[in-house]
Amino acid sequence: MASLYMTSALIYQNAITHNNFRFPSFICRSMTKMTPDNVSVDVLRRRSGNYQPSPWDHSYLLSINNKYAKEEKVIARDLLKEKVRKMLGAETKSRLEQLELIDDLQKLGISYHFEVEINNILMDFHHKNGRGVWKCDKEEDLHATSLEFRLLRQHGFHVSEDIFEVIIDKIESETFKSDDINSIISLYEASYLSTKSDIKLREVIRPFAKKQIRKFVDGETCNLEVREKAIHALEMPYHWRMRRLETRWYLDSYDNKHDTNLVLIEFAKLDFNIVQIAHQEDLKYVSSWWKETCLVNQLPFVRDRIVENFFWTVGLIYEPQFGNIRRIMSIVNALVTTIDDIYDIYGTLEELELFTAMVHNWDVNRLDELPEYMRLCFLILFNEINSIGCDIFKYKNIDVIPFLRKSWADLCNTYLVEAKWYKKGYKPGVEEYMQNAWISISAPTILIHFYCIFSDKISVQILETLSQHRQEIVRCSATILRLANDLGTSRDELARGDVLKSAQCYTHETGASEEEAHAHVQQMICDTWDEINYETKMARTYSLLSRGFVEAAVNLARMSQCMYQYGDGHGCPDKAKTVERVMSLLVNPVPLKSSSPSGG
């Protein structure tokens, strides 16, 4: 998958600054009474999310570093980078060798150094193959053809599924004989780049490849390297995986290969550690910002999840030069989480209506109209969004604050709809639920902020389509985020008291069992990925959206499947592997060997 174009680099190095002003502590007198013992007691019965405290201590976060990312390592990395660049340009390499090198660069997380070279190579392949009309006539060519198909589609080139016509005929006639599991895994991975029109990819190739891989996994006891690769593919296809986490896994996997390219693996390890340092500095910044807001002290019922909120941004855009984007998007994520908890578990309907109106009015002079516990949250929201908008105006000469404000108003509207459904015991159908839920999951809010911060030139036309929820790539990304969230969190949320989620809406509407409902939601996710793949292809030639923005929208969908893969990775990070994953990406460096192939 293409990384983000370097032309959309950091728009302002340190434009957004946050002072050290601490907001005063508010006591919510409107909702408390004083007992004779002078102890504050909540008059209203409030729900609780029963969220555990953050597993991360702020002092610990400030102490983390990467002992390997020193200046001499940066120099060594840059020397190795030029060696790899020469590998990409080597005319002696075969088509398959070039494809495998590009695939390795992507999976090792270093393709962002060679975006122009990779794009030129793939464009050349596409033109040589007559705009994607070549055929895979031999089973022994299956790996190369599948890999080329996947890489070209990832980068938005049009390639027809008809290139697999001969293979499909053999599968349907049961005359496919190859037992090369690596070729079958490549075919399986390629099938996940399907669009709605690719019926054979979805209905013939994918089930066949999945069955063959499972058979291999069940019977293989010798080749542990390939067996691990097969299990990894079955667990989740590469196209759906969070890129940075996949890089960490692939570094270990590639290191154990029998044909490891020593220059490539050393370059990737050095680069991982150097990038990790950038991520660590970003994390320290957002952790300090979060602590300064005092929101956790003022609102003890909200999720204290600043590390997890930052983790989302690493999935969204990991390249080191986009640190300021990660910092701002972490702040946006933290505000989303806080406001979501106010609506979901704490606020009364009357209070939530007041807060929704306040966000619509965007008038800090009316702060007294809010219950006291809401005032700090709104004030921080007001200040942060205005600050973001102010800096964008300074550097890009466009006022985006009205669009950003509207995104928060729309988000709060959808939160309020769900609060009313819960209060009334209303059970929506799947379609009605999703019309509201794809916005309430916050992806449109997140992505319009990302667009404004990321884009070198902001288009009012695009801003309007984003603000009016008319961008299909955003809807698709939001849909996957919503459905993945529902599957990972619904049991906990229903237990504490919440509106029905997609699977429960489907069960209520159709009478399906829980297992059938979950299978239906999983199929909805698969179908939406087909739409995302189509939008990615359209973005290359027909869309006004930059490839970088489209990539970020796709990455948000990937990140959702990472965060909720084993449960509620955002709300309960210690139980859903989030802590383990954060440690592997943001805390623990990749060990380096004493010798390096950069010398000599």
C-alpha positions as CSV (number, residue, x, y, z in Angstrom):
1,M,0.0,0.0,0.0
2,A,1.4,3.4,-0.9
3,S,2.6,5.5,1.9
4,L,1.7,9.2,2.1
5,Y,3.2,11.5,-0.4
6,M,6.0,13.6,0.9
7,T,4.6,16.7,-0.8
8,S,2.0,16.8,2.0
9,A,4.7,17.2,4.6
10,L,4.4,19.1,7.9
11,I,2.4,22.2,7.4
12,Y,3.8,24.0,10.4
13,Q,6.6,22.8,12.6
14,N,5.4,24.0,16.0
15,A,2.5,26.2,15.1
16,I,0.1,25.0,17.7
17,T,1.3,25.7,21.2
18,H,-0.5,25.1,24.4
19,N,0.2,27.2,27.4
20,N,0.5,25.9,30.9
21,F,-2.7,27.5,32.2
22,R,-4.6,25.2,34.5
23,F,-8.3,25.5,34.5
24,P,-10.0,26.0,37.9
25,S,-11.7,23.1,39.6
26,F,-15.5,23.2,39.1
27,I,-17.9,21.8,41.7
28,C,-21.2,20.7,40.2
29,R,-23.5,22.3,42.8
30,S,-26.5,21.8,40.6
31,M,-26.1,18.1,41.0
32,T,-24.8,17.7,44.5
33,K,-26.0,18.1,48.1
34,M,-24.0,18.4,51.3
35,T,-24.6,15.9,54.0
36,P,-24.2,16.8,57.7
37,D,-20.8,15.2,57.5
38,N,-19.9,17.8,54.8
39,V,-19.5,14.9,52.2
40,S,-20.6,15.6,48.6
41,V,-23.2,13.1,47.4
42,D,-24.6,12.8,43.9
43,V,-28.3,13.4,44.0
44,L,-28.9,11.8,40.6
45,R,-28.2,8.1,39.9
46,R,-25.5,8.1,37.3
47,R,-24.4,5.2,35.2
48,S,-20.7,4.1,35.3
49,G,-18.5,2.7,32.6
50,N,-16.5,1.0,35.3
51,Y,-13.4,1.8,33.3
52,Q,-10.1,1.0,34.9
53,P,-7.4,3.7,35.5
54,S,-4.9,4.2,32.7
55,P,-2.2,1.5,32.7
56,W,0.3,4.3,31.8
57,D,1.9,6.6,34.4
58,H,2.7,10.0,33.0
59,S,6.2,10.0,34.6
60,Y,6.9,6.7,33.0
61,L,5.9,8.0,29.6
62,L,8.3,10.9,30.0
63,S,11.1,8.5,30.8
64,I,10.9,6.2,27.8
65,N,13.6,6.4,25.0
66,N,15.3,4.3,22.4
67,K,18.9,3.6,23.2
68,Y,19.7,2.6,19.7
69,A,18.6,5.7,17.9
70,K,21.7,7.8,18.2
71,E,23.3,10.1,15.6
72,E,25.7,7.5,14.3
73,K,22.7,5.2,13.7
74,V,21.0,7.9,11.6
75,I,24.1,8.2,9.5
76,A,24.3,4.4,9.1
77,R,20.6,4.3,8.2
78,D,21.0,6.9,5.5
79,L,23.9,5.1,3.9
80,L,21.9,1.9,3.8
81,K,19.0,3.8,2.3
82,E,21.1,4.7,-0.7
83,K,22.1,1.0,-1.1
84,V,18.4,0.0,-1.1
85,R,17.6,2.8,-3.6
86,K,20.2,1.3,-6.0
87,M,18.5,-2.1,-5.5
88,L,15.2,-0.6,-6.7
89,G,16.9,0.8,-9.8
90,A,18.9,-2.3,-10.7
91,E,18.0,-3.3,-14.3
92,T,19.2,-6.9,-13.6
93,K,16.3,-7.7,-11.3
94,S,13.5,-9.8,-12.7
95,R,9.9,-8.7,-12.5
96,L,9.3,-11.0,-9.5
97,E,12.4,-9.8,-7.7
98,Q,11.3,-6.2,-8.1
99,L,7.8,-7.0,-6.9
100,E,9.1,-8.9,-3.9
101,L,11.4,-6.0,-3.0
102,I,8.6,-3.5,-3.1
103,D,6.4,-5.8,-1.0
104,D,9.3,-6.2,1.5
105,L,9.8,-2.4,1.6
106,Q,6.2,-1.9,2.4
107,K,5.9,-4.6,5.1
108,L,9.2,-3.5,6.7
109,G,7.8,0.1,7.0
110,I,10.5,1.7,4.9
111,S,8.6,2.3,1.6
112,Y,8.0,5.9,2.5
113,H,11.6,6.6,1.6
114,F,11.1,5.5,-2.0
115,E,7.6,6.6,-3.0
116,V,8.6,8.1,-6.3
117,E,10.7,5.1,-7.3
118,I,8.0,2.6,-6.3
119,N,5.3,4.5,-8.1
120,N,7.4,4.7,-11.3
121,I,8.1,0.9,-11.2
122,L,4.5,0.0,-10.8
123,M,3.4,2.5,-13.4
124,D,5.9,0.9,-15.8
125,F,4.5,-2.6,-15.0
126,H,1.0,-1.4,-15.6
127,H,1.8,0.1,-18.9
128,K,3.8,-2.9,-20.1
129,N,0.9,-5.2,-19.2
130,G,-1.5,-3.3,-21.5
131,R,-3.5,-1.6,-18.7
132,G,-4.0,-4.8,-16.8
133,V,-5.2,-7.2,-19.4
134,W,-2.4,-9.8,-19.1
135,K,-3.3,-13.4,-18.1
136,C,-2.0,-15.8,-15.5
137,D,-2.0,-18.9,-17.7
138,K,0.4,-21.1,-15.6
139,E,0.2,-22.1,-12.0
140,E,3.9,-21.5,-11.5
141,D,3.3,-17.8,-12.3
142,L,0.6,-17.5,-9.7
143,H,2.7,-15.9,-7.0
144,A,4.2,-13.2,-9.2
145,T,0.8,-12.4,-10.8
146,S,-1.0,-12.3,-7.5
147,L,1.6,-10.1,-5.9
148,E,1.6,-7.7,-8.9
149,F,-2.2,-7.6,-8.8
150,R,-2.3,-6.7,-5.1
151,L,0.5,-4.1,-5.4
152,L,-1.1,-2.4,-8.4
153,R,-4.5,-2.3,-6.8
154,Q,-3.1,-1.0,-3.5
155,H,-1.7,1.9,-5.5
156,G,-4.9,2.6,-7.3
157,F,-4.1,1.1,-10.7
158,H,-6.9,-0.5,-12.6
159,V,-6.4,-4.3,-12.9
160,S,-9.1,-6.7,-14.0
161,E,-9.8,-9.9,-12.0
162,D,-9.9,-11.5,-15.5
163,I,-6.1,-12.0,-15.2
164,F,-7.0,-15.0,-13.0
165,E,-9.5,-16.4,-15.5
166,V,-7.4,-19.6,-16.2
167,I,-6.9,-20.2,-12.5
168,I,-10.6,-19.6,-11.8
169,D,-11.5,-22.2,-14.4
170,K,-9.1,-24.7,-12.9
171,I,-10.5,-24.1,-9.4
172,E,-14.1,-24.5,-10.6
173,S,-13.3,-27.6,-12.6
174,E,-11.2,-29.0,-9.7
175,T,-8.1,-29.3,-11.9
176,F,-5.9,-26.9,-9.9
177,K,-2.9,-29.0,-8.9
178,S,-0.3,-26.7,-7.4
179,D,0.6,-27.2,-3.8
180,D,2.9,-24.2,-3.6
181,I,1.5,-22.7,-0.4
182,N,3.3,-19.4,-0.9
183,S,1.6,-18.9,-4.2
184,I,-1.8,-19.7,-2.6
185,I,-1.2,-17.3,0.3
186,S,-0.3,-14.6,-2.3
187,L,-3.6,-15.4,-4.2
188,Y,-5.5,-15.2,-0.9
189,E,-4.0,-11.8,0.0
190,A,-4.8,-10.5,-3.5
191,S,-8.4,-11.5,-3.2
192,Y,-8.9,-8.9,-0.4
193,L,-8.3,-6.1,-3.0
194,S,-11.7,-7.0,-4.5
195,T,-14.4,-4.5,-5.4
196,K,-18.1,-5.2,-5.7
197,S,-17.8,-6.2,-9.3
198,D,-15.1,-8.8,-8.6
199,I,-17.5,-11.7,-8.0
200,K,-15.0,-14.4,-8.9
201,L,-12.3,-13.0,-6.5
202,R,-14.7,-13.1,-3.6
203,E,-16.8,-16.2,-4.3
204,V,-14.3,-18.5,-6.0
205,I,-10.7,-17.5,-5.3
206,R,-11.0,-16.4,-1.7
207,P,-12.9,-19.5,-0.3
208,F,-10.6,-21.8,-2.3
209,A,-7.4,-20.2,-1.1
210,K,-8.7,-20.0,2.5
211,K,-9.5,-23.7,2.4
212,Q,-6.1,-24.7,1.0
213,I,-4.3,-22.6,3.6
214,R,-6.3,-24.1,6.5
215,K,-5.5,-27.5,5.2
216,F,-1.8,-26.7,5.1
217,V,-1.9,-25.3,8.6
218,D,-3.6,-28.3,10.0
219,G,-1.2,-30.7,8.4
220,E,2.2,-28.9,8.3
221,T,4.7,-29.7,11.1
222,C,8.0,-29.1,9.5
223,N,8.2,-25.7,7.8
224,L,7.4,-23.5,10.8
225,E,8.3,-20.3,9.0
226,V,5.7,-20.8,6.3
227,R,3.2,-22.2,8.7
228,E,3.4,-19.0,10.8
229,K,2.9,-16.9,7.7
230,A,-0.2,-18.9,6.8
231,I,-1.7,-18.6,10.3
232,H,-1.0,-14.8,10.3
233,A,-2.8,-14.5,6.9
234,L,-5.8,-16.5,8.1
235,E,-6.1,-14.4,11.3
236,M,-6.4,-11.2,9.2
237,P,-5.4,-10.4,5.7
238,Y,-2.5,-8.0,5.2
239,H,-4.7,-5.4,3.5
240,W,-6.8,-5.0,6.6
241,R,-3.9,-4.7,9.1
242,M,-2.5,-1.7,10.9
243,R,0.7,-0.9,8.9
244,R,3.0,-0.1,11.8
245,L,2.1,-3.1,13.8
246,E,2.5,-5.3,10.8
247,T,6.0,-3.8,10.3
248,R,6.9,-4.9,13.9
249,W,5.7,-8.4,13.2
250,Y,7.4,-8.6,9.8
251,L,10.7,-7.4,11.2
252,D,10.9,-10.6,13.3
253,S,9.5,-12.8,10.5
254,Y,11.9,-11.4,7.9
255,D,14.8,-11.8,10.2
256,N,14.1,-15.5,10.4
257,K,13.8,-16.1,6.6
258,H,16.4,-18.3,5.1
259,D,17.1,-15.8,2.3
260,T,17.2,-12.6,4.4
261,N,18.6,-9.5,2.6
262,L,21.0,-8.3,5.3
263,V,21.1,-4.7,4.0
264,L,17.3,-4.5,3.9
265,I,16.8,-5.9,7.4
266,E,19.5,-3.7,9.0
267,F,18.1,-0.6,7.3
268,A,14.6,-1.5,8.4
269,K,15.6,-2.0,12.0
270,L,17.6,1.2,12.2
271,D,14.7,3.1,10.6
272,F,12.1,1.6,13.0
273,N,14.1,2.8,16.0
274,I,14.6,6.2,14.6
275,V,10.9,6.6,13.8
276,Q,10.1,5.2,17.3
277,I,12.0,8.1,18.8
278,A,9.8,10.6,16.9
279,H,6.7,8.7,18.2
280,Q,8.0,8.8,21.7
281,E,8.5,12.6,21.6
282,D,4.9,13.0,20.2
283,L,3.6,10.8,23.0
284,K,5.3,12.7,25.7
285,Y,3.9,15.9,24.3
286,V,0.3,14.7,24.2
287,S,0.6,13.1,27.7
288,S,1.7,16.4,29.1
289,W,-1.1,18.2,27.3
290,W,-3.6,15.7,28.7
291,K,-2.3,16.1,32.2
292,E,-2.5,19.9,32.0
293,T,-6.2,19.8,31.0
294,C,-7.1,18.3,34.4
295,L,-10.0,16.6,32.7
296,V,-9.4,13.2,34.4
297,N,-9.5,14.9,37.8
298,Q,-12.6,16.9,37.0
299,L,-14.4,14.1,35.2
300,P,-13.4,10.9,36.9
301,F,-16.0,8.8,35.0
302,V,-14.3,9.4,31.6
303,R,-11.8,7.0,30.1
304,D,-8.2,8.1,30.9
305,R,-6.8,6.9,27.6
306,I,-4.4,9.4,26.2
307,V,-1.9,6.7,25.2
308,E,-4.6,4.8,23.3
309,N,-5.8,8.0,21.7
310,F,-2.2,8.6,20.5
311,F,-1.9,5.0,19.3
312,W,-4.8,5.6,16.9
313,T,-2.8,8.4,15.3
314,V,0.2,6.1,14.7
315,G,-2.1,3.8,12.8
316,L,-3.5,6.8,10.9
317,I,-0.1,8.3,9.8
318,Y,3.2,6.9,11.2
319,E,5.8,8.6,9.1
320,P,8.2,10.7,11.3
321,Q,7.8,14.0,9.5
322,F,4.1,14.1,10.4
323,G,4.6,14.4,14.2
324,N,2.6,17.6,14.5
325,I,-0.4,15.9,12.8
326,R,-0.2,13.1,15.3
327,R,-0.1,15.5,18.2
328,I,-3.2,17.5,17.0
329,M,-5.1,14.4,16.1
330,S,-4.4,12.9,19.5
331,I,-6.0,16.0,21.1
332,V,-9.0,15.6,18.8
333,N,-9.3,11.9,19.8
334,A,-9.0,12.7,23.5
335,L,-11.8,15.2,23.2
336,V,-14.0,12.8,21.3
337,T,-13.5,10.1,24.0
338,T,-14.3,12.5,26.8
339,I,-17.4,13.9,25.2
340,D,-18.6,10.4,24.2
341,D,-18.4,9.3,27.8
342,I,-20.4,12.3,29.0
343,Y,-23.2,11.4,26.6
344,D,-22.9,7.6,27.0
345,I,-22.7,7.1,30.7
346,Y,-23.0,10.3,32.8
347,G,-25.1,13.1,31.5
348,T,-28.9,13.4,31.9
349,L,-31.0,14.0,28.8
350,E,-31.6,17.6,29.9
351,E,-27.9,18.2,30.4
352,L,-27.0,16.6,27.1
353,E,-29.4,18.8,25.3
354,L,-27.8,21.9,26.9
355,F,-24.3,20.7,25.9
356,T,-25.4,20.0,22.3
357,A,-26.9,23.5,22.1
358,M,-23.7,25.0,23.5
359,V,-21.6,23.2,20.8
360,H,-24.0,24.5,18.1
361,N,-23.9,28.0,19.4
362,W,-20.1,28.0,20.0
363,D,-20.4,30.9,22.4
364,V,-18.1,30.8,25.4
365,N,-19.9,33.7,27.0
366,R,-22.9,31.4,27.6
367,L,-20.8,29.0,29.6
368,D,-22.9,29.5,32.7
369,E,-25.8,27.8,31.0
370,L,-24.1,24.5,31.3
371,P,-23.9,22.3,34.4
372,E,-20.6,23.0,36.1
373,Y,-19.0,19.6,35.3
374,M,-19.5,20.2,31.6
375,R,-17.9,23.7,31.5
376,L,-14.3,22.7,31.6
377,C,-14.8,20.1,28.8
378,F,-16.6,22.7,26.6
379,L,-14.0,25.3,27.3
380,I,-11.1,23.0,26.3
381,L,-13.0,22.0,23.2
382,F,-13.6,25.6,22.3
383,N,-10.0,26.7,22.9
384,E,-8.4,23.7,21.1
385,I,-10.5,23.8,18.0
386,N,-10.2,27.6,17.7
387,S,-6.5,27.3,18.1
388,I,-6.3,24.7,15.4
389,G,-8.4,26.8,13.1
390,C,-6.4,30.0,13.9
391,D,-3.1,28.3,13.0
392,I,-4.5,26.9,9.8
393,F,-5.7,30.4,8.9
394,K,-2.2,31.8,9.5
395,Y,-0.4,29.2,7.4
396,K,-3.0,28.5,4.7
397,N,-5.1,31.6,4.6
398,I,-8.5,29.9,4.9
399,D,-11.0,29.9,7.8
400,V,-11.9,26.3,8.6
401,I,-13.3,26.9,12.0
402,P,-17.0,26.9,10.8
403,F,-16.4,23.5,9.2
404,L,-14.7,22.1,12.3
405,R,-17.4,23.5,14.6
406,K,-20.1,21.9,12.4
407,S,-18.3,18.5,12.7
408,W,-18.5,18.7,16.5
409,A,-22.1,19.8,16.4
410,D,-23.0,17.0,14.1
411,L,-21.2,14.5,16.3
412,C,-23.0,15.8,19.4
413,N,-26.3,15.6,17.6
414,T,-25.8,11.9,16.9
415,Y,-24.7,11.3,20.5
416,L,-27.9,12.9,21.6
417,V,-30.0,10.7,19.3
418,E,-28.5,7.6,20.8
419,A,-29.0,9.0,24.3
420,K,-32.7,9.5,23.5
421,W,-33.0,6.0,22.1
422,Y,-31.6,4.6,25.3
423,K,-33.8,6.7,27.5
424,K,-36.9,5.7,25.6
425,G,-35.9,2.1,25.2
426,Y,-36.2,2.5,21.4
427,K,-34.8,-0.3,19.3
428,P,-33.8,0.9,15.7
429,G,-33.4,-1.3,12.7
430,V,-30.0,-1.8,11.3
431,E,-30.4,0.8,8.5
432,E,-31.7,3.5,10.9
433,Y,-29.0,2.7,13.4
434,M,-26.2,2.9,10.8
435,Q,-27.5,6.2,9.4
436,N,-26.8,7.7,12.8
437,A,-24.0,5.4,14.0
438,W,-21.5,6.0,11.1
439,I,-21.4,9.7,12.2
440,S,-21.5,9.0,16.0
441,I,-18.4,6.8,15.7
442,S,-16.6,10.1,15.1
443,A,-14.7,9.2,11.9
444,P,-16.2,12.2,9.9
445,T,-15.1,14.5,12.7
446,I,-11.6,13.0,12.8
447,L,-11.1,13.0,9.1
448,I,-12.2,16.6,8.4
449,H,-9.7,17.7,11.1
450,F,-7.1,15.5,9.4
451,Y,-7.9,17.0,6.0
452,C,-7.4,20.6,7.2
453,I,-4.1,19.8,9.0
454,F,-2.6,17.5,6.4
455,S,-3.5,19.2,3.1
456,D,-1.0,21.7,1.6
457,K,-3.9,23.4,-0.2
458,I,-7.4,23.2,1.3
459,S,-10.3,23.1,-1.1
460,V,-13.5,24.8,0.0
461,Q,-15.3,22.4,-2.3
462,I,-13.9,19.4,-0.6
463,L,-14.5,20.9,2.8
464,E,-18.1,21.3,2.0
465,T,-18.5,17.7,0.8
466,L,-16.8,16.5,4.0
467,S,-18.9,18.8,6.1
468,Q,-22.1,17.6,4.4
469,H,-21.0,13.9,4.7
470,R,-20.9,13.3,1.0
471,Q,-17.4,11.7,0.7
472,E,-17.8,8.0,0.1
473,I,-14.3,7.1,1.4
474,V,-15.2,8.7,4.7
475,R,-18.5,6.9,5.0
476,C,-16.8,3.6,4.2
477,S,-14.0,4.2,6.7
478,A,-16.5,5.3,9.4
479,T,-18.7,2.2,8.7
480,I,-15.9,-0.2,9.3
481,L,-14.9,1.7,12.4
482,R,-18.4,1.6,13.7
483,L,-18.9,-2.2,12.9
484,A,-15.5,-3.2,14.4
485,N,-16.3,-1.1,17.5
486,D,-19.7,-2.7,17.8
487,L,-18.3,-6.2,17.7
488,G,-15.5,-5.4,20.1
489,T,-17.5,-3.4,22.7
490,S,-21.2,-4.2,22.5
491,R,-21.3,-6.7,25.4
492,D,-19.6,-4.3,27.9
493,E,-21.7,-1.3,26.7
494,L,-25.0,-3.2,26.9
495,A,-24.1,-4.5,30.4
496,R,-23.7,-0.9,31.7
497,G,-26.7,0.4,29.8
498,D,-26.4,1.6,26.2
499,V,-28.3,1.7,23.0
500,L,-28.4,-1.5,20.9
501,K,-25.5,-2.0,18.6
502,S,-25.5,-3.3,15.0
503,A,-25.6,-7.0,15.8
504,Q,-28.3,-6.5,18.4
505,C,-30.3,-4.3,16.0
506,Y,-30.1,-7.1,13.4
507,T,-31.2,-9.7,15.9
508,H,-34.1,-7.6,17.0
509,E,-35.1,-6.9,13.4
510,T,-34.8,-10.4,12.0
511,G,-34.9,-12.8,14.9
512,A,-31.4,-14.1,14.1
513,S,-29.2,-15.7,16.7
514,E,-26.3,-13.9,18.2
515,E,-23.9,-16.0,16.1
516,E,-25.8,-15.2,12.9
517,A,-25.9,-11.5,13.8
518,H,-22.2,-11.4,14.3
519,A,-21.6,-13.2,11.0
520,H,-23.9,-10.6,9.3
521,V,-21.9,-7.7,10.7
522,Q,-18.6,-9.4,9.6
523,Q,-20.0,-9.6,6.1
524,M,-21.0,-6.0,6.3
525,I,-17.3,-5.2,7.0
526,C,-16.2,-7.3,4.1
527,D,-18.6,-5.6,1.8
528,T,-17.5,-2.2,2.9
529,W,-13.9,-3.1,2.2
530,D,-14.9,-3.8,-1.4
531,E,-16.3,-0.2,-1.5
532,I,-13.1,1.2,0.0
533,N,-11.0,-0.6,-2.6
534,Y,-13.2,0.9,-5.3
535,E,-12.8,4.4,-3.8
536,T,-9.1,3.9,-3.7
537,K,-9.0,3.1,-7.3
538,M,-11.2,6.1,-8.2
539,A,-9.0,8.4,-6.1
540,R,-6.1,7.9,-8.4
541,T,-7.8,9.3,-11.5
542,Y,-11.1,10.9,-10.7
543,S,-11.2,12.2,-7.2
544,L,-10.3,15.7,-5.9
545,L,-9.1,14.1,-2.7
546,S,-5.3,13.6,-2.4
547,R,-4.0,10.0,-2.2
548,G,-2.6,10.9,1.2
549,F,-6.0,11.7,2.6
550,V,-7.5,8.6,1.0
551,E,-4.7,6.5,2.5
552,A,-5.4,8.0,5.9
553,A,-9.1,7.2,5.7
554,V,-8.2,3.6,4.8
555,N,-5.7,3.5,7.7
556,L,-8.4,4.6,10.1
557,A,-10.4,1.5,9.0
558,R,-7.4,-0.7,9.5
559,M,-6.7,0.8,12.9
560,S,-10.3,0.0,14.0
561,Q,-9.8,-3.6,13.1
562,C,-6.6,-3.6,15.1
563,M,-8.0,-1.8,18.2
564,Y,-11.1,-4.1,18.4
565,Q,-9.6,-7.3,17.2
566,Y,-9.5,-8.9,20.6
567,G,-12.2,-6.9,22.4
568,D,-12.4,-3.3,23.5
569,G,-8.8,-2.3,23.0
570,H,-9.6,1.4,23.6
571,G,-11.7,1.1,26.8
572,C,-10.0,-2.0,28.3
573,P,-6.5,-1.9,26.8
574,D,-5.0,-4.4,29.2
575,K,-7.5,-7.1,28.2
576,A,-7.4,-6.7,24.4
577,K,-3.6,-6.7,23.7
578,T,-3.4,-2.9,23.3
579,V,-0.9,-2.5,26.1
580,E,1.3,-5.3,24.6
581,R,1.0,-3.6,21.2
582,V,1.8,-0.1,22.5
583,M,4.9,-1.6,24.2
584,S,6.1,-3.2,21.0
585,L,5.6,-0.1,18.9
586,L,6.3,2.9,21.2
587,V,8.4,1.6,24.1
588,N,10.5,-1.4,23.2
589,P,13.2,-0.8,20.5
590,V,14.2,-3.4,17.9
591,P,17.4,-4.9,19.1
592,L,20.4,-4.3,16.8
593,K,23.3,-6.6,16.1
594,S,26.8,-5.3,16.8
595,S,27.9,-5.5,13.2
596,S,26.3,-3.6,10.3
597,P,26.3,-4.3,6.6
598,S,26.7,-0.5,6.0
599,G,30.4,-0.6,6.4
600,G,33.0,-1.8,3.9
